């Protein structure tokens, strides 16, 4: 099986090092600010990592969440690591708003309303600056 997160960046790269990367997800227009923290090497589960690696990855997840919160002021942040469709360790960092299409359901659940949130055209750059400032 070809892994899409091994073969591609998985989105617009906002930050990366030799261990992981933070990408801005562009294929979900209903959720501006949606980021992923992706481990660079192909690993399926958090428990496949050493304790130090788990801590390092989660530090990036938390800093990404903080940057998204500062830039977007969402009503809630959803953090998810599923891997059912793409079994490559990655975390979703999803800003949620009470008026988004699925709220309070998960974004992969049944839509509650129509509409797409308006996106600030400079959002990707603002998130990139905030994430880099936190490193």
MODELLER restraints for C-alpha pairs under 7 A, 6 or more apart:
rsr = mdl.restraints
at = mdl.atoms
rsr.add(forms.Gaussian(group=physical.xy_distance, feature=features.Distance(at['CA:5:A'], at['CA:88:A']), mean=6.78, stdev=0.5))
rsr.add(forms.Gaussian(group=physical.xy_distance, feature=features.Distance(at['CA:6:A'], at['CA:42:A']), mean=6.73, stdev=0.5))
rsr.add(forms.Gaussian(group=physical.xy_distance, feature=features.Distance(at['CA:10:A'], at['CA:23:A']), mean=6.69, stdev=0.5))
rsr.add(forms.Gaussian(group=physical.xy_distance, feature=features.Distance(at['CA:11:A'], at['CA:23:A']), mean=5.05, stdev=0.5))
rsr.add(forms.Gaussian(group=physical.xy_distance, feature=features.Distance(at['CA:11:A'], at['CA:24:A']), mean=5.39, stdev=0.5))
rsr.add(forms.Gaussian(group=physical.xy_distance, feature=features.Distance(at['CA:11:A'], at['CA:25:A']), mean=4.99, stdev=0.5))
rsr.add(forms.Gaussian(group=physical.xy_distance, feature=features.Distance(at['CA:11:A'], at['CA:26:A']), mean=6.33, stdev=0.5))
rsr.add(forms.Gaussian(group=physical.xy_distance, feature=features.Distance(at['CA:12:A'], at['CA:23:A']), mean=5.06, stdev=0.5))
rsr.add(forms.Gaussian(group=physical.xy_distance, feature=features.Distance(at['CA:12:A'], at['CA:24:A']), mean=4.98, stdev=0.5))
rsr.add(forms.Gaussian(group=physical.xy_distance, feature=features.Distance(at['CA:12:A'], at['CA:25:A']), mean=6.68, stdev=0.5))
rsr.add(forms.Gaussian(group=physical.xy_distance, feature=features.Distance(at['CA:13:A'], at['CA:21:A']), mean=6.97, stdev=0.5))
rsr.add(forms.Gaussian(group=physical.xy_distance, feature=features.Distance(at['CA:13:A'], at['CA:22:A']), mean=5.99, stdev=0.5))
rsr.add(forms.Gaussian(group=physical.xy_distance, feature=features.Distance(at['CA:13:A'], at['CA:23:A']), mean=4.37, stdev=0.5))
rsr.add(forms.Gaussian(group=physical.xy_distance, feature=features.Distance(at['CA:13:A'], at['CA:24:A']), mean=6.44, stdev=0.5))
rsr.add(forms.Gaussian(group=physical.xy_distance, feature=features.Distance(at['CA:14:A'], at['CA:22:A']), mean=5.55, stdev=0.5))
rsr.add(forms.Gaussian(group=physical.xy_distance, feature=features.Distance(at['CA:14:A'], at['CA:23:A']), mean=5.31, stdev=0.5))
rsr.add(forms.Gaussian(group=physical.xy_distance, feature=features.Distance(at['CA:14:A'], at['CA:24:A']), mean=6.57, stdev=0.5))
rsr.add(forms.Gaussian(group=physical.xy_distance, feature=features.Distance(at['CA:14:A'], at['CA:128:A']), mean=4.75, stdev=0.5))
rsr.add(forms.Gaussian(group=physical.xy_distance, feature=features.Distance(at['CA:15:A'], at['CA:21:A']), mean=5.69, stdev=0.5))
rsr.add(forms.Gaussian(group=physical.xy_distance, feature=features.Distance(at['CA:15:A'], at['CA:22:A']), mean=5.21, stdev=0.5))
rsr.add(forms.Gaussian(group=physical.xy_distance, feature=features.Distance(at['CA:15:A'], at['CA:128:A']), mean=6.80, stdev=0.5))
rsr.add(forms.Gaussian(group=physical.xy_distance, feature=features.Distance(at['CA:15:A'], at['CA:132:A']), mean=6.59, stdev=0.5))
rsr.add(forms.Gaussian(group=physical.xy_distance, feature=features.Distance(at['CA:16:A'], at['CA:22:A']), mean=6.18, stdev=0.5))
rsr.add(forms.Gaussian(group=physical.xy_distance, feature=features.Distance(at['CA:19:A'], at['CA:39:A']), mean=6.25, stdev=0.5))
rsr.add(forms.Gaussian(group=physical.xy_distance, feature=features.Distance(at['CA:19:A'], at['CA:40:A']), mean=5.60, stdev=0.5))
rsr.add(forms.Gaussian(group=physical.xy_distance, feature=features.Distance(at['CA:20:A'], at['CA:37:A']), mean=6.94, stdev=0.5))
rsr.add(forms.Gaussian(group=physical.xy_distance, feature=features.Distance(at['CA:20:A'], at['CA:38:A']), mean=5.49, stdev=0.5))
rsr.add(forms.Gaussian(group=physical.xy_distance, feature=features.Distance(at['CA:20:A'], at['CA:39:A']), mean=4.30, stdev=0.5))
rsr.add(forms.Gaussian(group=physical.xy_distance, feature=features.Distance(at['CA:20:A'], at['CA:40:A']), mean=4.77, stdev=0.5))
rsr.add(forms.Gaussian(group=physical.xy_distance, feature=features.Distance(at['CA:21:A'], at['CA:37:A']), mean=5.72, stdev=0.5))
rsr.add(forms.Gaussian(group=physical.xy_distance, feature=features.Distance(at['CA:21:A'], at['CA:38:A']), mean=5.33, stdev=0.5))
rsr.add(forms.Gaussian(group=physical.xy_distance, feature=features.Distance(at['CA:21:A'], at['CA:39:A']), mean=6.58, stdev=0.5))
rsr.add(forms.Gaussian(group=physical.xy_distance, feature=features.Distance(at['CA:21:A'], at['CA:40:A']), mean=6.82, stdev=0.5))
rsr.add(forms.Gaussian(group=physical.xy_distance, feature=features.Distance(at['CA:22:A'], at['CA:35:A']), mean=6.77, stdev=0.5))
rsr.add(forms.Gaussian(group=physical.xy_distance, feature=features.Distance(at['CA:22:A'], at['CA:36:A']), mean=5.65, stdev=0.5))
rsr.add(forms.Gaussian(group=physical.xy_distance, feature=features.Distance(at['CA:22:A'], at['CA:37:A']), mean=4.53, stdev=0.5))
rsr.add(forms.Gaussian(group=physical.xy_distance, feature=features.Distance(at['CA:22:A'], at['CA:38:A']), mean=6.36, stdev=0.5))
rsr.add(forms.Gaussian(group=physical.xy_distance, feature=features.Distance(at['CA:23:A'], at['CA:35:A']), mean=5.48, stdev=0.5))
rsr.add(forms.Gaussian(group=physical.xy_distance, feature=features.Distance(at['CA:23:A'], at['CA:36:A']), mean=5.30, stdev=0.5))
rsr.add(forms.Gaussian(group=physical.xy_distance, feature=features.Distance(at['CA:23:A'], at['CA:37:A']), mean=6.55, stdev=0.5))
rsr.add(forms.Gaussian(group=physical.xy_distance, feature=features.Distance(at['CA:24:A'], at['CA:33:A']), mean=6.90, stdev=0.5))
rsr.add(forms.Gaussian(group=physical.xy_distance, feature=features.Distance(at['CA:24:A'], at['CA:34:A']), mean=6.16, stdev=0.5))
rsr.add(forms.Gaussian(group=physical.xy_distance, feature=features.Distance(at['CA:24:A'], at['CA:35:A']), mean=4.54, stdev=0.5))
rsr.add(forms.Gaussian(group=physical.xy_distance, feature=features.Distance(at['CA:24:A'], at['CA:36:A']), mean=6.62, stdev=0.5))
rsr.add(forms.Gaussian(group=physical.xy_distance, feature=features.Distance(at['CA:24:A'], at['CA:124:A']), mean=6.78, stdev=0.5))
rsr.add(forms.Gaussian(group=physical.xy_distance, feature=features.Distance(at['CA:25:A'], at['CA:34:A']), mean=5.54, stdev=0.5))
rsr.add(forms.Gaussian(group=physical.xy_distance, feature=features.Distance(at['CA:25:A'], at['CA:35:A']), mean=5.42, stdev=0.5))
rsr.add(forms.Gaussian(group=physical.xy_distance, feature=features.Distance(at['CA:25:A'], at['CA:36:A']), mean=6.91, stdev=0.5))
rsr.add(forms.Gaussian(group=physical.xy_distance, feature=features.Distance(at['CA:29:A'], at['CA:116:A']), mean=6.99, stdev=0.5))
rsr.add(forms.Gaussian(group=physical.xy_distance, feature=features.Distance(at['CA:30:A'], at['CA:116:A']), mean=4.98, stdev=0.5))
rsr.add(forms.Gaussian(group=physical.xy_distance, feature=features.Distance(at['CA:30:A'], at['CA:117:A']), mean=5.97, stdev=0.5))
rsr.add(forms.Gaussian(group=physical.xy_distance, feature=features.Distance(at['CA:32:A'], at['CA:119:A']), mean=6.03, stdev=0.5))
rsr.add(forms.Gaussian(group=physical.xy_distance, feature=features.Distance(at['CA:33:A'], at['CA:68:A']), mean=6.59, stdev=0.5))
rsr.add(forms.Gaussian(group=physical.xy_distance, feature=features.Distance(at['CA:33:A'], at['CA:94:A']), mean=6.84, stdev=0.5))
rsr.add(forms.Gaussian(group=physical.xy_distance, feature=features.Distance(at['CA:33:A'], at['CA:95:A']), mean=6.29, stdev=0.5))
rsr.add(forms.Gaussian(group=physical.xy_distance, feature=features.Distance(at['CA:34:A'], at['CA:93:A']), mean=5.90, stdev=0.5))
rsr.add(forms.Gaussian(group=physical.xy_distance, feature=features.Distance(at['CA:34:A'], at['CA:94:A']), mean=4.64, stdev=0.5))
rsr.add(forms.Gaussian(group=physical.xy_distance, feature=features.Distance(at['CA:34:A'], at['CA:95:A']), mean=6.32, stdev=0.5))
rsr.add(forms.Gaussian(group=physical.xy_distance, feature=features.Distance(at['CA:35:A'], at['CA:92:A']), mean=6.06, stdev=0.5))
rsr.add(forms.Gaussian(group=physical.xy_distance, feature=features.Distance(at['CA:35:A'], at['CA:93:A']), mean=5.13, stdev=0.5))
rsr.add(forms.Gaussian(group=physical.xy_distance, feature=features.Distance(at['CA:35:A'], at['CA:94:A']), mean=6.45, stdev=0.5))
rsr.add(forms.Gaussian(group=physical.xy_distance, feature=features.Distance(at['CA:36:A'], at['CA:90:A']), mean=6.57, stdev=0.5))
rsr.add(forms.Gaussian(group=physical.xy_distance, feature=features.Distance(at['CA:36:A'], at['CA:91:A']), mean=5.46, stdev=0.5))
rsr.add(forms.Gaussian(group=physical.xy_distance, feature=features.Distance(at['CA:36:A'], at['CA:92:A']), mean=4.63, stdev=0.5))
rsr.add(forms.Gaussian(group=physical.xy_distance, feature=features.Distance(at['CA:36:A'], at['CA:93:A']), mean=5.87, stdev=0.5))
rsr.add(forms.Gaussian(group=physical.xy_distance, feature=features.Distance(at['CA:37:A'], at['CA:61:A']), mean=6.24, stdev=0.5))
rsr.add(forms.Gaussian(group=physical.xy_distance, feature=features.Distance(at['CA:37:A'], at['CA:90:A']), mean=5.48, stdev=0.5))
rsr.add(forms.Gaussian(group=physical.xy_distance, feature=features.Distance(at['CA:37:A'], at['CA:91:A']), mean=5.07, stdev=0.5))
rsr.add(forms.Gaussian(group=physical.xy_distance, feature=features.Distance(at['CA:37:A'], at['CA:92:A']), mean=6.62, stdev=0.5))
rsr.add(forms.Gaussian(group=physical.xy_distance, feature=features.Distance(at['CA:38:A'], at['CA:89:A']), mean=6.40, stdev=0.5))
rsr.add(forms.Gaussian(group=physical.xy_distance, feature=features.Distance(at['CA:38:A'], at['CA:90:A']), mean=4.29, stdev=0.5))
rsr.add(forms.Gaussian(group=physical.xy_distance, feature=features.Distance(at['CA:38:A'], at['CA:91:A']), mean=6.50, stdev=0.5))
rsr.add(forms.Gaussian(group=physical.xy_distance, feature=features.Distance(at['CA:39:A'], at['CA:89:A']), mean=5.87, stdev=0.5))
rsr.add(forms.Gaussian(group=physical.xy_distance, feature=features.Distance(at['CA:39:A'], at['CA:90:A']), mean=6.04, stdev=0.5))
rsr.add(forms.Gaussian(group=physical.xy_distance, feature=features.Distance(at['CA:42:A'], at['CA:88:A']), mean=5.58, stdev=0.5))
rsr.add(forms.Gaussian(group=physical.xy_distance, feature=features.Distance(at['CA:43:A'], at['CA:88:A']), mean=5.46, stdev=0.5))
rsr.add(forms.Gaussian(group=physical.xy_distance, feature=features.Distance(at['CA:43:A'], at['CA:89:A']), mean=5.58, stdev=0.5))
rsr.add(forms.Gaussian(group=physical.xy_distance, feature=features.Distance(at['CA:44:A'], at['CA:87:A']), mean=5.28, stdev=0.5))
rsr.add(forms.Gaussian(group=physical.xy_distance, feature=features.Distance(at['CA:44:A'], at['CA:88:A']), mean=4.88, stdev=0.5))
rsr.add(forms.Gaussian(group=physical.xy_distance, feature=features.Distance(at['CA:44:A'], at['CA:89:A']), mean=5.08, stdev=0.5))
rsr.add(forms.Gaussian(group=physical.xy_distance, feature=features.Distance(at['CA:45:A'], at['CA:89:A']), mean=6.00, stdev=0.5))
rsr.add(forms.Gaussian(group=physical.xy_distance, feature=features.Distance(at['CA:46:A'], at['CA:54:A']), mean=6.54, stdev=0.5))
rsr.add(forms.Gaussian(group=physical.xy_distance, feature=features.Distance(at['CA:63:A'], at['CA:131:A']), mean=6.74, stdev=0.5))
rsr.add(forms.Gaussian(group=physical.xy_distance, feature=features.Distance(at['CA:63:A'], at['CA:134:A']), mean=6.51, stdev=0.5))
rsr.add(forms.Gaussian(group=physical.xy_distance, feature=features.Distance(at['CA:64:A'], at['CA:131:A']), mean=6.06, stdev=0.5))
rsr.add(forms.Gaussian(group=physical.xy_distance, feature=features.Distance(at['CA:65:A'], at['CA:93:A']), mean=6.24, stdev=0.5))
rsr.add(forms.Gaussian(group=physical.xy_distance, feature=features.Distance(at['CA:67:A'], at['CA:127:A']), mean=6.31, stdev=0.5))
rsr.add(forms.Gaussian(group=physical.xy_distance, feature=features.Distance(at['CA:67:A'], at['CA:130:A']), mean=5.36, stdev=0.5))
rsr.add(forms.Gaussian(group=physical.xy_distance, feature=features.Distance(at['CA:67:A'], at['CA:131:A']), mean=5.71, stdev=0.5))
rsr.add(forms.Gaussian(group=physical.xy_distance, feature=features.Distance(at['CA:68:A'], at['CA:127:A']), mean=6.54, stdev=0.5))
rsr.add(forms.Gaussian(group=physical.xy_distance, feature=features.Distance(at['CA:71:A'], at['CA:127:A']), mean=6.69, stdev=0.5))
rsr.add(forms.Gaussian(group=physical.xy_distance, feature=features.Distance(at['CA:74:A'], at['CA:95:A']), mean=5.52, stdev=0.5))
rsr.add(forms.Gaussian(group=physical.xy_distance, feature=features.Distance(at['CA:74:A'], at['CA:96:A']), mean=5.58, stdev=0.5))
rsr.add(forms.Gaussian(group=physical.xy_distance, feature=features.Distance(at['CA:74:A'], at['CA:97:A']), mean=5.53, stdev=0.5))
rsr.add(forms.Gaussian(group=physical.xy_distance, feature=features.Distance(at['CA:75:A'], at['CA:96:A']), mean=5.88, stdev=0.5))
rsr.add(forms.Gaussian(group=physical.xy_distance, feature=features.Distance(at['CA:75:A'], at['CA:97:A']), mean=5.00, stdev=0.5))
rsr.add(forms.Gaussian(group=physical.xy_distance, feature=features.Distance(at['CA:75:A'], at['CA:98:A']), mean=6.53, stdev=0.5))
rsr.add(forms.Gaussian(group=physical.xy_distance, feature=features.Distance(at['CA:76:A'], at['CA:95:A']), mean=6.17, stdev=0.5))
rsr.add(forms.Gaussian(group=physical.xy_distance, feature=features.Distance(at['CA:76:A'], at['CA:96:A']), mean=5.04, stdev=0.5))
rsr.add(forms.Gaussian(group=physical.xy_distance, feature=features.Distance(at['CA:76:A'], at['CA:97:A']), mean=6.57, stdev=0.5))
rsr.add(forms.Gaussian(group=physical.xy_distance, feature=features.Distance(at['CA:77:A'], at['CA:93:A']), mean=6.84, stdev=0.5))
rsr.add(forms.Gaussian(group=physical.xy_distance, feature=features.Distance(at['CA:77:A'], at['CA:94:A']), mean=5.57, stdev=0.5))
rsr.add(forms.Gaussian(group=physical.xy_distance, feature=features.Distance(at['CA:77:A'], at['CA:95:A']), mean=4.64, stdev=0.5))
rsr.add(forms.Gaussian(group=physical.xy_distance, feature=features.Distance(at['CA:77:A'], at['CA:96:A']), mean=5.66, stdev=0.5))
rsr.add(forms.Gaussian(group=physical.xy_distance, feature=features.Distance(at['CA:78:A'], at['CA:93:A']), mean=5.95, stdev=0.5))
rsr.add(forms.Gaussian(group=physical.xy_distance, feature=features.Distance(at['CA:78:A'], at['CA:94:A']), mean=5.01, stdev=0.5))
rsr.add(forms.Gaussian(group=physical.xy_distance, feature=features.Distance(at['CA:78:A'], at['CA:95:A']), mean=6.44, stdev=0.5))
rsr.add(forms.Gaussian(group=physical.xy_distance, feature=features.Distance(at['CA:78:A'], at['CA:96:A']), mean=6.96, stdev=0.5))
rsr.add(forms.Gaussian(group=physical.xy_distance, feature=features.Distance(at['CA:79:A'], at['CA:91:A']), mean=6.75, stdev=0.5))
rsr.add(forms.Gaussian(group=physical.xy_distance, feature=features.Distance(at['CA:79:A'], at['CA:92:A']), mean=5.49, stdev=0.5))
rsr.add(forms.Gaussian(group=physical.xy_distance, feature=features.Distance(at['CA:79:A'], at['CA:93:A']), mean=4.95, stdev=0.5))
rsr.add(forms.Gaussian(group=physical.xy_distance, feature=features.Distance(at['CA:79:A'], at['CA:94:A']), mean=6.45, stdev=0.5))
rsr.add(forms.Gaussian(group=physical.xy_distance, feature=features.Distance(at['CA:80:A'], at['CA:91:A']), mean=5.59, stdev=0.5))
rsr.add(forms.Gaussian(group=physical.xy_distance, feature=features.Distance(at['CA:80:A'], at['CA:92:A']), mean=5.04, stdev=0.5))
rsr.add(forms.Gaussian(group=physical.xy_distance, feature=features.Distance(at['CA:80:A'], at['CA:93:A']), mean=6.96, stdev=0.5))
rsr.add(forms.Gaussian(group=physical.xy_distance, feature=features.Distance(at['CA:81:A'], at['CA:90:A']), mean=6.05, stdev=0.5))
rsr.add(forms.Gaussian(group=physical.xy_distance, feature=features.Distance(at['CA:81:A'], at['CA:91:A']), mean=4.67, stdev=0.5))
rsr.add(forms.Gaussian(group=physical.xy_distance, feature=features.Distance(at['CA:81:A'], at['CA:92:A']), mean=6.28, stdev=0.5))
rsr.add(forms.Gaussian(group=physical.xy_distance, feature=features.Distance(at['CA:83:A'], at['CA:89:A']), mean=6.67, stdev=0.5))
rsr.add(forms.Gaussian(group=physical.xy_distance, feature=features.Distance(at['CA:97:A'], at['CA:103:A']), mean=6.87, stdev=0.5))
rsr.add(forms.Gaussian(group=physical.xy_distance, feature=features.Distance(at['CA:100:A'], at['CA:117:A']), mean=6.74, stdev=0.5))
rsr.add(forms.Gaussian(group=physical.xy_distance, feature=features.Distance(at['CA:101:A'], at['CA:111:A']), mean=5.45, stdev=0.5))
rsr.add(forms.Gaussian(group=physical.xy_distance, feature=features.Distance(at['CA:101:A'], at['CA:112:A']), mean=5.70, stdev=0.5))
rsr.add(forms.Gaussian(group=physical.xy_distance, feature=features.Distance(at['CA:101:A'], at['CA:113:A']), mean=4.96, stdev=0.5))
rsr.add(forms.Gaussian(group=physical.xy_distance, feature=features.Distance(at['CA:101:A'], at['CA:114:A']), mean=5.79, stdev=0.5))
rsr.add(forms.Gaussian(group=physical.xy_distance, feature=features.Distance(at['CA:101:A'], at['CA:115:A']), mean=6.39, stdev=0.5))
rsr.add(forms.Gaussian(group=physical.xy_distance, feature=features.Distance(at['CA:102:A'], at['CA:109:A']), mean=6.87, stdev=0.5))
rsr.add(forms.Gaussian(group=physical.xy_distance, feature=features.Distance(at['CA:102:A'], at['CA:110:A']), mean=6.42, stdev=0.5))
rsr.add(forms.Gaussian(group=physical.xy_distance, feature=features.Distance(at['CA:102:A'], at['CA:111:A']), mean=4.39, stdev=0.5))
rsr.add(forms.Gaussian(group=physical.xy_distance, feature=features.Distance(at['CA:102:A'], at['CA:112:A']), mean=5.08, stdev=0.5))
rsr.add(forms.Gaussian(group=physical.xy_distance, feature=features.Distance(at['CA:102:A'], at['CA:113:A']), mean=6.83, stdev=0.5))
rsr.add(forms.Gaussian(group=physical.xy_distance, feature=features.Distance(at['CA:103:A'], at['CA:112:A']), mean=6.85, stdev=0.5))
